[in-house]
Amino acid sequence: MSSSTATLETYQQHVEDEWTAPETVNAWDRWLPKQIGQFGPATALLAEAAGIQAGDTVLDLGSGAGDPAFTLATLVGPSGRVTATDLAEGMVQACREHVQARGVSNIDCLQADAQSLPFPDASFNRVTSKLGAMYFTDVQKALSEIRRVLQPDGRVALVCWGAVERNPYVLHHAGPFFARAEIQPPPPDMPHPFRFAQPGTLAAELERAGFLDVVEETHVVPMPWAGPPEELWQNFYEVAVPVRPLIDGLSPDEREAAIGEVLAGLRQYYDGSYTSPPGAFVIASGAR
Ligand SMILES: C[S@@+](CC[C@H](N)C(=O)[O-])C[C@H]1O[C@@H](n2cnc3c(N)ncnc32)[C@H](O)[C@@H]1O
């Protein structure tokens, strides 16, 4: 086994450990309804970049418990269909339960690794992923699979986190922890939340994979959380799996001081109903 293969296997195992843990799945399941609203503006950009229309057949990758699948299902309407997929079977099960509870008839939930898709060639006319692509260990393999399952007139759109320094949502939640820990920049090919934050990096991957008409933009948009700052912090702590070791690695005193700073920072975005720190997102799309 070559050392790069061994590295990819280590990364993949890490991704699987992070996203299949029951407490992670439970958190993404529990918070889904509020997160759909919180990420509404980012999802609107994703749908626009993918060119989603009524009647489309959409494959959503790394769907978690069902965001953005539910929004996309509304956009494609009864004549369209969304296939919501995730690496983690627990996430897929959670998505299925939300589909049943909401009585939605145009979403199918299926376990699938983006790097090895269980679909015939040319099965979909749109492929999307919100905050999933950063974790596709071998991103070129995933993009080649995406091209394979897209129809000739198909389009892919991917949303990833933008740079920390342009991202009040991330800065206010994680900044106080980043400031208290010694963090080495991760290797560029390692799956992590900010892997494609540097402008142009996601577009370069799409072009390398053979996509045409590649467009990449960074947008800073509101992230309206329907609740107070304390609840938003609790949500972040539970769902931001890659950052959790940093938070839990601090001493109790330092952790408490950092959480105090988080809450003080978030309060400026609270209007009595919503806490809405803006988030920066990289959105890249390409034609098959
Ligand atoms: C940050 S969550 C985003 C979930 C959802 N799209 C959302 O925005 O609420 C990342 C998701 O990507 C999934 N994932 C990671 N690697 C994957 C892969 N190779 N194929 C499919 N899904 C993957 C994880 O299991 C996790 O559910």
The ligand as a Tripos MOL2 file, in Angstrom:
@<TRIPOS>MOLECULE
LIG
   27    29     1     0     0
SMALL
NO_CHARGES

@<TRIPOS>ATOM
      1 C1        -21.5770   18.9100    7.7740 C.3       1 LIG1
      2 S1        -22.6230   17.5390    7.4580 S.3       1 LIG1
      3 C2        -23.7910   18.2860    6.3420 C.3       1 LIG1
      4 C3        -25.1190   17.5790    6.3430 C.3       1 LIG1
      5 C4        -26.2280   18.2570    5.5320 C.3       1 LIG1
      6 N1        -25.9170   18.3980    4.1370 N.3       1 LIG1
      7 C5        -26.5700   19.6120    6.1010 C.2       1 LIG1
      8 O1        -26.0940   20.6140    5.5520 O.co2     1 LIG1
      9 O2        -27.3150   19.6670    7.0850 O.co2     1 LIG1
     10 C6        -21.6030   16.5510    6.3820 C.3       1 LIG1
     11 C7        -22.2510   15.2420    5.9560 C.3       1 LIG1
     12 O3        -21.4570   14.6630    4.9150 O.3       1 LIG1
     13 C8        -21.4720   13.2570    5.0830 C.3       1 LIG1
     14 N2        -20.3400   12.6570    4.3520 N.ar      1 LIG1
     15 C9        -19.0290   12.7120    4.6690 C.ar      1 LIG1
     16 N3        -18.3120   12.0330    3.7560 N.ar      1 LIG1
     17 C10       -19.1860   11.5590    2.8480 C.ar      1 LIG1
     18 C11       -19.0550   10.7660    1.6640 C.ar      1 LIG1
     19 N4        -17.8630   10.3270    1.2460 N.pl3     1 LIG1
     20 N5        -20.1760   10.4550    0.9730 N.ar      1 LIG1
     21 C12       -21.4000   10.8730    1.4010 C.ar      1 LIG1
     22 N6        -21.5790   11.6060    2.5090 N.ar      1 LIG1
     23 C13       -20.4890   11.9560    3.2170 C.ar      1 LIG1
     24 C14       -21.4200   13.0810    6.5920 C.3       1 LIG1
     25 O4        -21.8470   11.7860    6.9870 O.3       1 LIG1
     26 C15       -22.3270   14.2060    7.0710 C.3       1 LIG1
     27 O5        -23.6520   13.7690    7.2460 O.3       1 LIG1
@<TRIPOS>BOND
     1     1     2 1
     2     2     3 1
     3     2    10 1
     4     3     4 1
     5     4     5 1
     6     5     6 1
     7     5     7 1
     8     7     8 2
     9     7     9 1
    10    10    11 1
    11    11    12 1
    12    11    26 1
    13    12    13 1
    14    13    14 1
    15    13    24 1
    16    14    15 ar
    17    14    23 ar
    18    15    16 ar
    19    16    17 ar
    20    17    18 ar
    21    17    23 ar
    22    18    19 1
    23    18    20 ar
    24    20    21 ar
    25    21    22 ar
    26    22    23 ar
    27    24    25 1
    28    24    26 1
    29    26    27 1
@<TRIPOS>SUBSTRUCTURE
     1 LIG1         1 GROUP 0 **** ****
